[in-house]
Amino acid sequence: MNSAPNEDNIEPEVAESLEAVAEARQRLAEVPAEMVISNHAMGLYELAAIHLTSSPPDLIESALAIDALACLVEGLQERLGENFEVLKDALANIRLAFVQVKNSL
């Protein structure tokens, strides 16, 4: 007795969701890893900025996001391709903003 799903016993909504996931995976597989990683790095930058500009600023959460960004940028460096310089500058800027916010408290 096999209870594994097959096309005959999957609800249409579930089948549609599975198809959408498969399509998304295929699209993601076509994007260079350096681009995906760079996008995630910018997400960490934005997360740090959100925590720095919250009221009151959340320095602990911001520092974690900055440290994670630094791990990617400083760890991968030129492997990030053409985005490396932009990410390096973004890291320097968010670190400076962190120090300025921390010193203003």
Secondary structure in CASP SS format (residue, H / E / C, confidence):
PFRMAT SS
TARGET T0000
AUTHOR 0000-0000-0000
METHOD secondary structure of the structure
MODEL  1
M C 1.00
N C 1.00
S C 1.00
A C 1.00
P C 1.00
N C 1.00
E C 1.00
D C 1.00
N C 1.00
I C 1.00
E C 1.00
P H 1.00
E H 1.00
V H 1.00
A H 1.00
E H 1.00
S H 1.00
L H 1.00
E H 1.00
A H 1.00
V H 1.00
A H 1.00
E H 1.00
A H 1.00
R H 1.00
Q H 1.00
R H 1.00
L H 1.00
A H 1.00
E C 1.00
V C 1.00
P C 1.00
A H 1.00
E H 1.00
M H 1.00
V H 1.00
I H 1.00
S H 1.00
N H 1.00
H H 1.00
A H 1.00
M H 1.00
G H 1.00
L H 1.00
Y H 1.00
E H 1.00
L H 1.00
A H 1.00
A H 1.00
I H 1.00
H H 1.00
L H 1.00
T H 1.00
S C 1.00
S C 1.00
P C 1.00
P C 1.00
D C 1.00
L H 1.00
I H 1.00
E H 1.00
S H 1.00
A H 1.00
L H 1.00
A H 1.00
I H 1.00
D H 1.00
A H 1.00
L H 1.00
A H 1.00
C H 1.00
L H 1.00
V H 1.00
E H 1.00
G H 1.00
L H 1.00
Q H 1.00
E H 1.00
R H 1.00
L H 1.00
G H 1.00
E H 1.00
N H 1.00
F H 1.00
E H 1.00
V H 1.00
L H 1.00
K H 1.00
D H 1.00
A H 1.00
L H 1.00
A H 1.00
N H 1.00
I H 1.00
R H 1.00
L H 1.00
A H 1.00
F H 1.00
V H 1.00
Q H 1.00
V H 1.00
K H 1.00
N H 1.00
S H 1.00
L C 1.00
END
